């Protein structure tokens, strides 16, 4: 097996990359459902989201190639709780550059999925708020929550 085939096989069987792809698909589906519910399908907004998601996948693939060429373990850069969860639940002890970015993208996508679920009317608002509050300890790069605040005001006025 040549190096290109080995890299493709490694990337295709990487659980972290698979999780990011699943999260991107889920977020896209819930975003479409939300747009249909709100009668607000905006092509500019959709194109921006698609560009962001395609960029995530491209960056993970390219960083996976870098990981195949040079072996770097970045697990020490993750918060202890995240590191312990990944080790215990996924059996991963080495986090390459691609997996490190996968963790960041997963966090972003999970918050976005929960936000879209809330805006679709699913009963997960308390989960979304807890996750958002936990993540605010580690980052200020969370998806915009202005939509949820304006949604709350609409429901309060009814």
N, CA, C and O atoms as a GROMACS GRO file, in nm:
protein
  632
    1UNK      N    1   0.085  -0.118   0.000
    1UNK     CA    2   0.000   0.000   0.000
    1UNK      C    3   0.089   0.124   0.000
    1UNK      O    4   0.179   0.136   0.083
    2UNK      N    5   0.064   0.215  -0.094
    2UNK     CA    6   0.143   0.337  -0.106
    2UNK      C    7   0.106   0.436   0.004
    2UNK      O    8   0.009   0.418   0.078
    3UNK      N    9   0.184   0.541   0.012
    3UNK     CA   10   0.164   0.641   0.117
    3UNK      C   11   0.029   0.712   0.101
    3UNK      O   12  -0.038   0.739   0.200
    4UNK      N   13  -0.012   0.741  -0.022
    4UNK     CA   14  -0.139   0.811  -0.043
    4UNK      C   15  -0.255   0.722   0.002
    4UNK      O   16  -0.346   0.769   0.071
    5UNK      N   17  -0.252   0.594  -0.035
    5UNK     CA   18  -0.358   0.502   0.007
    5UNK      C   19  -0.361   0.487   0.158
    5UNK      O   20  -0.468   0.480   0.219
    6UNK      N   21  -0.241   0.482   0.220
    6UNK     CA   22  -0.233   0.470   0.366
    6UNK      C   23  -0.292   0.592   0.435
    6UNK      O   24  -0.362   0.579   0.535
    7UNK      N   25  -0.265   0.710   0.382
    7UNK     CA   26  -0.318   0.834   0.440
    7UNK      C   27  -0.469   0.838   0.426
    7UNK      O   28  -0.539   0.871   0.521
    8UNK      N   29  -0.521   0.803   0.308
    8UNK     CA   30  -0.666   0.802   0.286
    8UNK      C   31  -0.733   0.701   0.380
    8UNK      O   32  -0.836   0.731   0.440
    9UNK      N   33  -0.674   0.582   0.392
    9UNK     CA   34  -0.730   0.480   0.481
    9UNK      C   35  -0.730   0.528   0.626
    9UNK      O   36  -0.829   0.511   0.697
   10UNK      N   37  -0.620   0.590   0.668
   10UNK     CA   38  -0.610   0.640   0.806
   10UNK      C   39  -0.713   0.749   0.832
   10UNK      O   40  -0.779   0.748   0.937
   11UNK      N   41  -0.728   0.842   0.739
   11UNK     CA   42  -0.826   0.950   0.757
   11UNK      C   43  -0.969   0.897   0.757
   11UNK      O   44  -1.051   0.941   0.836
   12UNK      N   45  -0.998   0.803   0.668
   12UNK     CA   46  -1.134   0.748   0.658
   12UNK      C   47  -1.173   0.668   0.782
   12UNK      O   48  -1.291   0.657   0.813
   13UNK      N   49  -1.076   0.612   0.852
   13UNK     CA   50  -1.105   0.532   0.970
   13UNK      C   51  -1.078   0.605   1.101
   13UNK      O   52  -1.079   0.543   1.207
   14UNK      N   53  -1.055   0.734   1.095
   14UNK     CA   54  -1.030   0.814   1.214
   14UNK      C   55  -1.164   0.851   1.279
   14UNK      O   56  -1.246   0.921   1.219
   15UNK      N   57  -1.186   0.803   1.401
   15UNK     CA   58  -1.313   0.825   1.469
   15UNK      C   59  -1.343   0.973   1.490
   15UNK      O   60  -1.458   1.014   1.479
   16UNK      N   61  -1.243   1.052   1.521
   16UNK     CA   62  -1.266   1.195   1.544
   16UNK      C   63  -1.314   1.264   1.416
   16UNK      O   64  -1.403   1.348   1.421
   17UNK      N   65  -1.254   1.229   1.304
   17UNK     CA   66  -1.296   1.287   1.176
   17UNK      C   67  -1.438   1.243   1.144
   17UNK      O   68  -1.519   1.322   1.096
   18UNK      N   69  -1.469   1.117   1.170
   18UNK     CA   70  -1.605   1.067   1.147
   18UNK      C   71  -1.707   1.143   1.233
   18UNK      O   72  -1.816   1.176   1.186
   19UNK      N   73  -1.671   1.169   1.359
   19UNK     CA   74  -1.761   1.243   1.448
   19UNK      C   75  -1.785   1.386   1.398
   19UNK      O   76  -1.897   1.436   1.405
   20UNK      N   77  -1.680   1.450   1.347
   20UNK     CA   78  -1.696   1.586   1.294
   20UNK      C   79  -1.788   1.584   1.172
   20UNK      O   80  -1.874   1.670   1.159
   21UNK      N   81  -1.771   1.487   1.085
   21UNK     CA   82  -1.856   1.477   0.966
   21UNK      C   83  -2.001   1.457   1.007
   21UNK      O   84  -2.091   1.520   0.952
   22UNK      N   85  -2.025   1.369   1.103
   22UNK     CA   86  -2.162   1.345   1.152
   22UNK      C   87  -2.219   1.473   1.211
   22UNK      O   88  -2.334   1.508   1.184
   23UNK      N   89  -2.139   1.545   1.292
   23UNK     CA   90  -2.186   1.670   1.353
   23UNK      C   91  -2.219   1.774   1.246
   23UNK      O   92  -2.318   1.846   1.258
   24UNK      N   93  -2.137   1.783   1.143
   24UNK     CA   94  -2.162   1.879   1.035
   24UNK      C   95  -2.293   1.846   0.965
   24UNK      O   96  -2.373   1.935   0.936
   25UNK      N   97  -2.315   1.717   0.938
   25UNK     CA   98  -2.440   1.676   0.872
   25UNK      C   99  -2.560   1.707   0.961
   25UNK      O  100  -2.662   1.758   0.914
   26UNK      N  101  -2.549   1.674   1.091
   26UNK     CA  102  -2.659   1.703   1.184
   26UNK      C  103  -2.690   1.851   1.191
   26UNK      O  104  -2.806   1.892   1.186
   27UNK      N  105  -2.585   1.933   1.202
   27UNK     CA  106  -2.605   2.077   1.210
   27UNK      C  107  -2.670   2.131   1.083
   27UNK      O  108  -2.757   2.218   1.089
   28UNK      N  109  -2.628   2.080   0.970
   28UNK     CA  110  -2.686   2.122   0.843
   28UNK      C  111  -2.834   2.085   0.836
   28UNK      O  112  -2.916   2.167   0.796
   29UNK      N  113  -2.868   1.963   0.876
   29UNK     CA  114  -3.007   1.919   0.873
   29UNK      C  115  -3.093   2.004   0.965
   29UNK      O  116  -3.199   2.051   0.925
   30UNK      N  117  -3.048   2.025   1.089
   30UNK     CA  118  -3.126   2.106   1.182
   30UNK      C  119  -3.132   2.252   1.138
   30UNK      O  120  -3.232   2.320   1.162
   31UNK      N  121  -3.028   2.301   1.074
   31UNK     CA  122  -3.031   2.437   1.019
   31UNK      C  123  -3.134   2.451   0.909
   31UNK      O  124  -3.203   2.552   0.900
   32UNK      N  125  -3.144   2.350   0.824
   32UNK     CA  126  -3.245   2.352   0.717
   32UNK      C  127  -3.385   2.344   0.777
   32UNK      O  128  -3.476   2.416   0.735
   33UNK      N  129  -3.404   2.255   0.875
   33UNK     CA  130  -3.535   2.243   0.940
   33UNK      C  131  -3.574   2.376   1.005
   33UNK      O  132  -3.688   2.421   0.994
   34UNK      N  133  -3.478   2.437   1.071
   34UNK     CA  134  -3.502   2.566   1.135
   34UNK      C  135  -3.540   2.673   1.032
   34UNK      O  136  -3.633   2.750   1.055
   35UNK      N  137  -3.469   2.676   0.920
   35UNK     CA  138  -3.498   2.775   0.815
   35UNK      C  139  -3.638   2.753   0.758
   35UNK      O  140  -3.709   2.849   0.730
   36UNK      N  141  -3.678   2.627   0.741
   36UNK     CA  142  -3.812   2.598   0.692
   36UNK      C  143  -3.916   2.642   0.794
   36UNK      O  144  -4.019   2.701   0.758
   37UNK      N  145  -3.890   2.615   0.921
   37UNK     CA  146  -3.984   2.653   1.027
   37UNK      C  147  -4.002   2.804   1.033
   37UNK      O  148  -4.113   2.853   1.050
   38UNK      N  149  -3.893   2.877   1.021
   38UNK     CA  150  -3.897   3.022   1.032
   38UNK      C  151  -3.927   3.091   0.899
   38UNK      O  152  -3.934   3.214   0.892
   39UNK      N  153  -3.946   3.013   0.795
   39UNK     CA  154  -3.967   3.067   0.660
   39UNK      C  155  -3.856   3.167   0.627
   39UNK      O  156  -3.881   3.273   0.570
   40UNK      N  157  -3.734   3.131   0.663
   40UNK     CA  158  -3.623   3.225   0.648
   40UNK      C  159  -3.504   3.165   0.578
   40UNK      O  160  -3.391   3.181   0.623
   41UNK      N  161  -3.529   3.096   0.468
   41UNK     CA  162  -3.417   3.040   0.393
   41UNK      C  163  -3.344   3.154   0.324
   41UNK      O  164  -3.395   3.214   0.230
   42UNK      N  165  -3.224   3.185   0.371
   42UNK     CA  166  -3.144   3.295   0.319
   42UNK      C  167  -3.022   3.235   0.248
   42UNK      O  168  -2.939   3.172   0.314
   43UNK      N  169  -3.011   3.254   0.118
   43UNK     CA  170  -2.903   3.191   0.042
   43UNK      C  171  -2.766   3.242   0.086
   43UNK      O  172  -2.670   3.164   0.087
   44UNK      N  173  -2.754   3.370   0.121
   44UNK     CA  174  -2.625   3.423   0.166
   44UNK      C  175  -2.582   3.355   0.296
   44UNK      O  176  -2.466   3.315   0.311
   45UNK      N  177  -2.677   3.342   0.389
   45UNK     CA  178  -2.645   3.279   0.517
   45UNK      C  179  -2.612   3.132   0.496
   45UNK      O  180  -2.519   3.080   0.558
   46UNK      N  181  -2.685   3.065   0.408
   46UNK     CA  182  -2.660   2.924   0.378
   46UNK      C  183  -2.525   2.903   0.313
   46UNK      O  184  -2.455   2.806   0.344
   47UNK      N  185  -2.489   2.993   0.222
   47UNK     CA  186  -2.360   2.981   0.154
   47UNK      C  187  -2.246   3.003   0.254
   47UNK      O  188  -2.146   2.932   0.249
   48UNK      N  189  -2.261   3.099   0.344
   48UNK     CA  190  -2.158   3.122   0.447
   48UNK      C  191  -2.139   2.997   0.533
   48UNK      O  192  -2.026   2.957   0.561
   49UNK      N  193  -2.250   2.936   0.574
   49UNK     CA  194  -2.242   2.814   0.655
   49UNK      C  195  -2.178   2.700   0.579
   49UNK      O  196  -2.097   2.626   0.634
   50UNK      N  197  -2.215   2.685   0.451
   50UNK     CA  198  -2.157   2.579   0.369
   50UNK      C  199  -2.007   2.599   0.350
   50UNK      O  200  -1.929   2.504   0.357
   51UNK      N  201  -1.967   2.723   0.328
   51UNK     CA  202  -1.824   2.753   0.312
   51UNK      C  203  -1.749   2.718   0.442
   51UNK      O  204  -1.641   2.660   0.438
   52UNK      N  205  -1.807   2.754   0.557
   52UNK     CA  206  -1.744   2.723   0.686
   52UNK      C  207  -1.730   2.573   0.704
   52UNK      O  208  -1.624   2.525   0.747
   53UNK      N  209  -1.835   2.498   0.672
   53UNK     CA  210  -1.832   2.353   0.692
   53UNK      C  211  -1.736   2.284   0.595
   53UNK      O  212  -1.664   2.192   0.634
   54UNK      N  213  -1.734   2.328   0.470
   54UNK     CA  214  -1.639   2.273   0.373
   54UNK      C  215  -1.496   2.304   0.417
   54UNK      O  216  -1.407   2.220   0.406
   55UNK      N  217  -1.475   2.425   0.468
   55UNK     CA  218  -1.342   2.462   0.517
   55UNK      C  219  -1.299   2.375   0.634
   55UNK      O  220  -1.182   2.339   0.645
   56UNK      N  221  -1.393   2.342   0.722
   56UNK     CA  222  -1.361   2.252   0.834
   56UNK      C  223  -1.311   2.118   0.782
   56UNK      O  224  -1.208   2.068   0.826
   57UNK      N  225  -1.385   2.060   0.688
   57UNK     CA  226  -1.349   1.928   0.636
   57UNK      C  227  -1.214   1.935   0.564
   57UNK      O  228  -1.129   1.848   0.583
   58UNK      N  229  -1.195   2.036   0.481
   58UNK     CA  230  -1.068   2.050   0.407
   58UNK      C  231  -0.952   2.066   0.504
   58UNK      O  232  -0.846   2.004   0.487
   59UNK      N  233  -0.970   2.148   0.608
   59UNK     CA  234  -0.860   2.168   0.703
   59UNK      C  235  -0.829   2.039   0.778
   59UNK      O  236  -0.712   2.010   0.804
   60UNK      N  237  -0.931   1.962   0.813
   60UNK     CA  238  -0.906   1.835   0.883
   60UNK      C  239  -0.831   1.737   0.793
   60UNK      O  240  -0.737   1.671   0.837
   61UNK      N  241  -0.871   1.728   0.667
   61UNK     CA  242  -0.803   1.638   0.574
   61UNK      C  243  -0.658   1.679   0.556
   61UNK      O  244  -0.568   1.595   0.563
   62UNK      N  245  -0.634   1.808   0.533
   62UNK     CA  246  -0.496   1.854   0.513
   62UNK      C  247  -0.412   1.837   0.640
   62UNK      O  248  -0.295   1.801   0.632
   63UNK      N  249  -0.472   1.864   0.754
   63UNK     CA  250  -0.398   1.844   0.880
   63UNK      C  251  -0.374   1.695   0.906
   63UNK      O  252  -0.274   1.658   0.967
   64UNK      N  253  -0.466   1.610   0.860
   64UNK     CA  254  -0.445   1.465   0.869
   64UNK      C  255  -0.326   1.421   0.787
   64UNK      O  256  -0.252   1.331   0.827
   65UNK      N  257  -0.306   1.484   0.671
   65UNK     CA  258  -0.189   1.455   0.588
   65UNK      C  259  -0.062   1.498   0.663
   65UNK      O  260   0.038   1.426   0.663
   66UNK      N  261  -0.068   1.615   0.725
   66UNK     CA  262   0.047   1.661   0.804
   66UNK      C  263   0.076   1.563   0.918
   66UNK      O  264   0.191   1.530   0.944
   67UNK      N  265  -0.030   1.515   0.984
   67UNK     CA  266  -0.013   1.417   1.092
   67UNK      C  267   0.054   1.289   1.042
   67UNK      O  268   0.135   1.229   1.112
   68UNK      N  269   0.019   1.248   0.920
   68UNK     CA  270   0.078   1.126   0.864
   68UNK      C  271   0.228   1.145   0.836
   68UNK      O  272   0.305   1.050   0.841
   69UNK      N  273   0.267   1.267   0.806
   69UNK     CA  274   0.407   1.294   0.775
   69UNK      C  275   0.491   1.320   0.900
   69UNK      O  276   0.603   1.270   0.911
   70UNK      N  277   0.436   1.396   0.994
   70UNK     CA  278   0.507   1.422   1.120
   70UNK      C  279   0.414   1.389   1.234
   70UNK      O  280   0.297   1.427   1.232
   71UNK      N  281   0.462   1.321   1.331
   71UNK     CA  282   0.379   1.273   1.442
   71UNK      C  283   0.395   1.365   1.562
   71UNK      O  284   0.500   1.367   1.627
   72UNK      N  285   0.289   1.440   1.590
   72UNK     CA  286   0.288   1.533   1.703
   72UNK      C  287   0.172   1.495   1.793
   72UNK      O  288   0.063   1.466   1.744
   73UNK      N  289   0.194   1.496   1.925
   73UNK     CA  290   0.088   1.467   2.020
   73UNK      C  291   0.051   1.595   2.093
   73UNK      O  292   0.130   1.649   2.171
   74UNK      N  293  -0.071   1.644   2.068
   74UNK     CA  294  -0.117   1.770   2.128
   74UNK      C  295  -0.217   1.748   2.241
   74UNK      O  296  -0.287   1.841   2.278
   75UNK      N  297  -0.224   1.628   2.294
   75UNK     CA  298  -0.325   1.600   2.397
   75UNK      C  299  -0.304   1.688   2.520
   75UNK      O  300  -0.399   1.715   2.593
   76UNK      N  301  -0.182   1.730   2.544
   76UNK     CA  302  -0.154   1.816   2.659
   76UNK      C  303  -0.217   1.954   2.650
   76UNK      O  304  -0.226   2.025   2.750
   77UNK      N  305  -0.260   1.994   2.530
   77UNK     CA  306  -0.322   2.126   2.512
   77UNK      C  307  -0.472   2.126   2.542
   77UNK      O  308  -0.534   2.232   2.549
   78UNK      N  309  -0.528   2.008   2.560
   78UNK     CA  310  -0.671   1.999   2.589
   78UNK      C  311  -0.695   2.015   2.739
   78UNK      O  312  -0.611   1.976   2.820
   79UNK      N  313  -0.810   2.072   2.777
   79UNK     CA  314  -0.843   2.078   2.919
   79UNK      C  315  -0.849   1.936   2.978
   79UNK      O  316  -0.884   1.841   2.908
   80UNK      N  317  -0.814   1.924   3.105
   80UNK     CA  318  -0.804   1.792   3.169
   80UNK      C  319  -0.933   1.712   3.155
   80UNK      O  320  -0.928   1.592   3.127
   81UNK      N  321  -1.048   1.776   3.174
   81UNK     CA  322  -1.175   1.705   3.162
   81UNK      C  323  -1.198   1.648   3.023
   81UNK      O  324  -1.244   1.535   3.009
   82UNK      N  325  -1.166   1.726   2.921
   82UNK     CA  326  -1.181   1.681   2.783
   82UNK      C  327  -1.084   1.567   2.755
   82UNK      O  328  -1.120   1.467   2.694
   83UNK      N  329  -0.960   1.583   2.801
   83UNK     CA  330  -0.857   1.481   2.780
   83UNK      C  331  -0.898   1.349   2.845
   83UNK      O  332  -0.884   1.243   2.784
   84UNK      N  333  -0.948   1.355   2.968
   84UNK     CA  334  -0.990   1.234   3.038
   84UNK      C  335  -1.109   1.168   2.969
   84UNK      O  336  -1.115   1.046   2.958
   85UNK      N  337  -1.205   1.250   2.922
   85UNK     CA  338  -1.322   1.195   2.854
   85UNK      C  339  -1.282   1.125   2.724
   85UNK      O  340  -1.330   1.016   2.695
   86UNK      N  341  -1.194   1.188   2.648
   86UNK     CA  342  -1.149   1.130   2.521
   86UNK      C  343  -1.076   0.999   2.546
   86UNK      O  344  -1.097   0.901   2.474
   87UNK      N  345  -0.990   0.997   2.647
   87UNK     CA  346  -0.916   0.875   2.678
   87UNK      C  347  -1.009   0.764   2.725
   87UNK      O  348  -0.997   0.649   2.680
   88UNK      N  349  -1.101   0.797   2.815
   88UNK     CA  350  -1.188   0.696   2.874
   88UNK      C  351  -1.294   0.645   2.776
   88UNK      O  352  -1.319   0.525   2.769
   89UNK      N  353  -1.354   0.734   2.700
   89UNK     CA  354  -1.468   0.696   2.615
   89UNK      C  355  -1.431   0.660   2.472
   89UNK      O  356  -1.499   0.578   2.409
   90UNK      N  357  -1.326   0.719   2.421
   90UNK     CA  358  -1.287   0.691   2.283
   90UNK      C  359  -1.160   0.609   2.273
   90UNK      O  360  -1.122   0.564   2.165
   91UNK      N  361  -1.092   0.590   2.387
   91UNK     CA  362  -0.969   0.511   2.386
   91UNK      C  363  -0.856   0.577   2.309
   91UNK      O  364  -0.768   0.509   2.256
   92UNK      N  365  -0.859   0.710   2.304
   92UNK     CA  366  -0.757   0.784   2.228
   92UNK      C  367  -0.659   0.846   2.327
   92UNK      O  368  -0.700   0.922   2.416
   93UNK      N  369  -0.531   0.815   2.311
   93UNK     CA  370  -0.429   0.871   2.398
   93UNK      C  371  -0.338   0.968   2.327
   93UNK      O  372  -0.262   1.042   2.389
   94UNK      N  373  -0.346   0.967   2.195
   94UNK     CA  374  -0.263   1.057   2.113
   94UNK      C  375  -0.357   1.144   2.031
   94UNK      O  376  -0.446   1.095   1.962
   95UNK      N  377  -0.335   1.274   2.039
   95UNK     CA  378  -0.414   1.369   1.963
   95UNK      C  379  -0.319   1.441   1.868
   95UNK      O  380  -0.237   1.523   1.910
   96UNK      N  381  -0.332   1.409   1.740
   96UNK     CA  382  -0.254   1.478   1.639
   96UNK      C  383  -0.314   1.615   1.611
   96UNK      O  384  -0.410   1.656   1.675
   97UNK      N  385  -0.256   1.683   1.516
   97UNK     CA  386  -0.305   1.816   1.481
   97UNK      C  387  -0.448   1.809   1.429
   97UNK      O  388  -0.532   1.891   1.466
   98UNK      N  389  -0.476   1.711   1.343
   98UNK     CA  390  -0.611   1.696   1.288
   98UNK      C  391  -0.712   1.668   1.398
   98UNK      O  392  -0.819   1.728   1.401
   99UNK      N  393  -0.679   1.577   1.490
   99UNK     CA  394  -0.772   1.545   1.599
   99UNK      C  395  -0.792   1.664   1.693
   99UNK      O  396  -0.901   1.685   1.745
  100UNK      N  397  -0.686   1.742   1.714
  100UNK     CA  398  -0.698   1.860   1.799
  100UNK      C  399  -0.802   1.956   1.740
  100UNK      O  400  -0.888   2.007   1.811
  101UNK      N  401  -0.791   1.980   1.610
  101UNK     CA  402  -0.890   2.067   1.546
  101UNK      C  403  -1.027   2.001   1.540
  101UNK      O  404  -1.129   2.070   1.544
  102UNK      N  405  -1.030   1.868   1.530
  102UNK     CA  406  -1.159   1.796   1.534
  102UNK      C  407  -1.230   1.824   1.666
  102UNK      O  408  -1.352   1.846   1.667
  103UNK      N  409  -1.157   1.823   1.776
  103UNK     CA  410  -1.217   1.852   1.907
  103UNK      C  411  -1.277   1.993   1.906
  103UNK      O  412  -1.390   2.013   1.950
  104UNK      N  413  -1.201   2.089   1.856
  104UNK     CA  414  -1.250   2.227   1.850
  104UNK      C  415  -1.374   2.238   1.762
  104UNK      O  416  -1.473   2.302   1.799
  105UNK      N  417  -1.370   2.175   1.645
  105UNK     CA  418  -1.484   2.180   1.553
  105UNK      C  419  -1.605   2.108   1.612
  105UNK      O  420  -1.718   2.154   1.596
  106UNK      N  421  -1.582   1.996   1.682
  106UNK     CA  422  -1.693   1.924   1.745
  106UNK      C  423  -1.762   2.011   1.849
  106UNK      O  424  -1.885   2.015   1.855
  107UNK      N  425  -1.684   2.080   1.929
  107UNK     CA  426  -1.743   2.167   2.030
  107UNK      C  427  -1.829   2.274   1.963
  107UNK      O  428  -1.942   2.299   2.005
  108UNK      N  429  -1.776   2.336   1.860
  108UNK     CA  430  -1.850   2.440   1.788
  108UNK      C  431  -1.977   2.382   1.727
  108UNK      O  432  -2.084   2.441   1.740
  109UNK      N  433  -1.967   2.267   1.663
  109UNK     CA  434  -2.083   2.207   1.597
  109UNK      C  435  -2.188   2.160   1.698
  109UNK      O  436  -2.307   2.173   1.672
  110UNK      N  437  -2.145   2.106   1.810
  110UNK     CA  438  -2.242   2.060   1.911
  110UNK      C  439  -2.324   2.177   1.964
  110UNK      O  440  -2.445   2.166   1.979
  111UNK      N  441  -2.258   2.287   1.991
  111UNK     CA  442  -2.330   2.405   2.038
  111UNK      C  443  -2.425   2.455   1.930
  111UNK      O  444  -2.539   2.492   1.960
  112UNK      N  445  -2.381   2.456   1.805
  112UNK     CA  446  -2.466   2.499   1.696
  112UNK      C  447  -2.584   2.404   1.676
  112UNK      O  448  -2.696   2.449   1.649
  113UNK      N  449  -2.560   2.274   1.688
  113UNK     CA  450  -2.669   2.176   1.677
  113UNK      C  451  -2.772   2.200   1.786
  113UNK      O  452  -2.892   2.204   1.759
  114UNK      N  453  -2.726   2.216   1.909
  114UNK     CA  454  -2.820   2.240   2.020
  114UNK      C  455  -2.898   2.370   1.999
  114UNK      O  456  -3.018   2.375   2.025
  115UNK      N  457  -2.829   2.474   1.952
  115UNK     CA  458  -2.898   2.601   1.927
  115UNK      C  459  -3.005   2.583   1.821
  115UNK      O  460  -3.117   2.632   1.837
  116UNK      N  461  -2.973   2.514   1.712
  116UNK     CA  462  -3.071   2.491   1.606
  116UNK      C  463  -3.186   2.403   1.656
  116UNK      O  464  -3.301   2.423   1.616
  117UNK      N  465  -3.156   2.307   1.742
  117UNK     CA  466  -3.261   2.222   1.797
  117UNK      C  467  -3.358   2.305   1.881
  117UNK      O  468  -3.480   2.287   1.872
  118UNK      N  469  -3.304   2.395   1.962
  118UNK     CA  470  -3.389   2.484   2.044
  118UNK      C  471  -3.475   2.570   1.953
  118UNK      O  472  -3.595   2.585   1.977
  119UNK      N  473  -3.416   2.626   1.849
  119UNK     CA  474  -3.490   2.712   1.757
  119UNK      C  475  -3.591   2.635   1.673
  119UNK      O  476  -3.685   2.693   1.619
  120UNK      N  477  -3.572   2.503   1.661
  120UNK     CA  478  -3.671   2.418   1.592
  120UNK      C  479  -3.786   2.383   1.686
  120UNK      O  480  -3.888   2.329   1.641
  121UNK      N  481  -3.772   2.413   1.814
  121UNK     CA  482  -3.878   2.385   1.910
  121UNK      C  483  -3.859   2.258   1.990
  121UNK      O  484  -3.949   2.218   2.063
  122UNK      N  485  -3.743   2.194   1.978
  122UNK     CA  486  -3.718   2.073   2.056
  122UNK      C  487  -3.688   2.109   2.202
  122UNK      O  488  -3.632   2.216   2.228
  123UNK      N  489  -3.726   2.024   2.295
  123UNK     CA  490  -3.710   2.058   2.438
  123UNK      C  491  -3.569   2.032   2.491
  123UNK      O  492  -3.549   1.950   2.581
  124UNK      N  493  -3.471   2.103   2.436
  124UNK     CA  494  -3.333   2.085   2.478
  124UNK      C  495  -3.268   2.217   2.523
  124UNK      O  496  -3.145   2.227   2.530
  125UNK      N  497  -3.351   2.316   2.551
  125UNK     CA  498  -3.296   2.447   2.585
  125UNK      C  499  -3.209   2.443   2.711
  125UNK      O  500  -3.104   2.507   2.715
  126UNK      N  501  -3.252   2.369   2.813
  126UNK     CA  502  -3.172   2.364   2.936
  126UNK      C  503  -3.037   2.296   2.911
  126UNK      O  504  -2.936   2.334   2.970
  127UNK      N  505  -3.034   2.196   2.824
  127UNK     CA  506  -2.907   2.131   2.789
  127UNK      C  507  -2.818   2.230   2.715
  127UNK      O  508  -2.698   2.240   2.744
  128UNK      N  509  -2.877   2.303   2.620
  128UNK     CA  510  -2.800   2.402   2.544
  128UNK      C  511  -2.741   2.506   2.637
  128UNK      O  512  -2.624   2.542   2.623
  129UNK      N  513  -2.819   2.555   2.732
  129UNK     CA  514  -2.770   2.657   2.824
  129UNK      C  515  -2.657   2.603   2.912
  129UNK      O  516  -2.559   2.673   2.937
  130UNK      N  517  -2.670   2.478   2.959
  130UNK     CA  518  -2.563   2.418   3.042
  130UNK      C  519  -2.435   2.402   2.962
  130UNK      O  520  -2.327   2.435   3.010
  131UNK      N  521  -2.447   2.350   2.840
  131UNK     CA  522  -2.329   2.332   2.756
  131UNK      C  523  -2.264   2.467   2.726
  131UNK      O  524  -2.142   2.481   2.734
  132UNK      N  525  -2.346   2.566   2.691
  132UNK     CA  526  -2.292   2.698   2.661
  132UNK      C  527  -2.219   2.756   2.783
  132UNK      O  528  -2.111   2.812   2.769
  133UNK      N  529  -2.278   2.741   2.902
  133UNK     CA  530  -2.214   2.794   3.022
  133UNK      C  531  -2.082   2.724   3.053
  133UNK      O  532  -1.986   2.788   3.095
  134UNK      N  533  -2.077   2.593   3.033
  134UNK     CA  534  -1.952   2.519   3.055
  134UNK      C  535  -1.846   2.565   2.956
  134UNK      O  536  -1.731   2.588   2.994
  135UNK      N  537  -1.885   2.578   2.830
  135UNK     CA  538  -1.787   2.614   2.727
  135UNK      C  539  -1.739   2.757   2.740
  135UNK      O  540  -1.629   2.790   2.695
  136UNK      N  541  -1.819   2.843   2.799
  136UNK     CA  542  -1.775   2.982   2.816
  136UNK      C  543  -1.654   2.991   2.907
  136UNK      O  544  -1.582   3.091   2.905
  137UNK      N  545  -1.630   2.888   2.988
  137UNK     CA  546  -1.509   2.885   3.071
  137UNK      C  547  -1.383   2.870   2.985
  137UNK      O  548  -1.276   2.919   3.022
  138UNK      N  549  -1.397   2.801   2.870
  138UNK     CA  550  -1.281   2.768   2.789
  138UNK      C  551  -1.265   2.854   2.665
  138UNK      O  552  -1.154   2.867   2.613
  139UNK      N  553  -1.374   2.914   2.615
  139UNK     CA  554  -1.364   2.989   2.490
  139UNK      C  555  -1.471   3.096   2.483
  139UNK      O  556  -1.575   3.088   2.548
  140UNK      N  557  -1.444   3.197   2.403
  140UNK     CA  558  -1.547   3.295   2.372
  140UNK      C  559  -1.581   3.289   2.223
  140UNK      O  560  -1.635   3.385   2.168
  141UNK      N  561  -1.548   3.177   2.159
  141UNK     CA  562  -1.574   3.155   2.016
  141UNK      C  563  -1.701   3.072   1.996
  141UNK      O  564  -1.704   2.985   1.909
  142UNK      N  565  -1.803   3.098   2.074
  142UNK     CA  566  -1.927   3.022   2.062
  142UNK      C  567  -2.017   3.083   1.956
  142UNK      O  568  -2.009   3.203   1.928
  143UNK      N  569  -2.104   3.001   1.895
  143UNK     CA  570  -2.200   3.057   1.799
  143UNK      C  571  -2.285   3.164   1.865
  143UNK      O  572  -2.311   3.159   1.985
  144UNK      N  573  -2.327   3.259   1.785
  144UNK     CA  574  -2.404   3.373   1.834
  144UNK      C  575  -2.535   3.327   1.895
  144UNK      O  576  -2.609   3.249   1.834
  145UNK      N  577  -2.565   3.373   2.015
  145UNK     CA  578  -2.689   3.333   2.082
  145UNK      C  579  -2.795   3.442   2.074
  145UNK      O  580  -2.900   3.431   2.138
  146UNK      N  581  -2.770   3.549   1.996
  146UNK     CA  582  -2.869   3.656   1.983
  146UNK      C  583  -3.002   3.605   1.931
  146UNK      O  584  -3.108   3.655   1.969
  147UNK      N  585  -2.997   3.505   1.844
  147UNK     CA  586  -3.121   3.450   1.788
  147UNK      C  587  -3.209   3.391   1.897
  147UNK      O  588  -3.331   3.405   1.893
  148UNK      N  589  -3.147   3.324   1.993
  148UNK     CA  590  -3.225   3.264   2.102
  148UNK      C  591  -3.283   3.370   2.192
  148UNK      O  592  -3.395   3.356   2.240
  149UNK      N  593  -3.208   3.476   2.216
  149UNK     CA  594  -3.258   3.584   2.301
  149UNK      C  595  -3.378   3.650   2.235
  149UNK      O  596  -3.478   3.676   2.301
  150UNK      N  597  -3.369   3.678   2.104
  150UNK     CA  598  -3.483   3.740   2.034
  150UNK      C  599  -3.601   3.643   2.027
  150UNK      O  600  -3.716   3.687   2.032
  151UNK      N  601  -3.574   3.515   2.018
  151UNK     CA  602  -3.681   3.413   2.018
  151UNK      C  603  -3.752   3.412   2.153
  151UNK      O  604  -3.875   3.400   2.158
  152UNK      N  605  -3.675   3.425   2.263
  152UNK     CA  606  -3.734   3.429   2.396
  152UNK      C  607  -3.826   3.550   2.410
  152UNK      O  608  -3.934   3.539   2.467
  153UNK      N  609  -3.784   3.666   2.360
  153UNK     CA  610  -3.865   3.787   2.370
  153UNK      C  611  -3.996   3.772   2.293
  153UNK      O  612  -4.100   3.821   2.337
  154UNK      N  613  -3.991   3.705   2.178
  154UNK     CA  614  -4.113   3.684   2.098
  154UNK      C  615  -4.211   3.598   2.178
  154UNK      O  616  -4.331   3.628   2.182
  155UNK      N  617  -4.160   3.492   2.242
  155UNK     CA  618  -4.248   3.404   2.320
  155UNK      C  619  -4.301   3.472   2.446
  155UNK      O  620  -4.413   3.445   2.489
  156UNK      N  621  -4.220   3.561   2.505
  156UNK     CA  622  -4.265   3.632   2.624
  156UNK      C  623  -4.377   3.730   2.592
  156UNK      O  624  -4.467   3.752   2.674
  157UNK      N  625  -4.373   3.790   2.472
  157UNK     CA  626  -4.474   3.888   2.432
  157UNK      C  627  -4.606   3.825   2.392
  157UNK      O  628  -4.707   3.895   2.379
  158UNK      N  629  -4.608   3.692   2.371
  158UNK     CA  630  -4.732   3.625   2.329
  158UNK      C  631  -4.822   3.596   2.446
  158UNK      O  632  -4.930   3.540   2.428
   0.00000   0.00000   0.00000
